[in-house]
Structure formats: structure tokens, C-alpha cells
Amino acid sequence: MDTDFEKRTRPFEAIDSHREIKEILTSVYNSLRVKGYNPVNQIVGYILSEDPTYITNYNGARTLICRLDRDELLQELVLNYLQN
């Protein structure tokens, strides 16, 4: 039984949240560095305040960081710190 719906369905691949967080954070870090900001200070300011203006719009960095849940970001940062 081959319906039109089955023909249009694409497989879904789950995103590795650890990898995605790292990629986004690295991209945001690099964008901040290129624009002359202290990336660590700016990211900490964003995390503490949830004010996206701490993050530059350059290369879509602000949009990227807003895709992340702050709680998940903090958990990932603490986990990574403790594992390394």
C-alpha cells in the first residue's frame, strides 16, 4: 500500500545536541573574536542576563546563540569543564 504520503515522507535524523551546542558556541565565539570583543565575557554576559545584545549579529551569531536553551548550554559547559 504505497500512498502519496509515504512517497513524500523523508527520514528524520536527530541532531546530536552536544555537537550542535559545540558548533554554535564555537561559531559565536569566533564571530565575537573577529569583531574585537572578548568572547568569554560576552557569552557569560549573555548567559547571565539572557540579553542577546551581548552577542554580535556578525555572521548570524545572535540568531545562532538564541537557538540554544540557556539551561542546556550551562549544563553542557559544566559537563565539558568537569570532563576535561
Secondary structure, DSSP 8 states (H G I E B T S, - for coil): ---HHHHH--------HHHHHHHHHHHHHHHHHHTT--HHHHHHHHHHH--GGGS--GGGHHHHHHTS-HHHHHHHHHHHHHH-
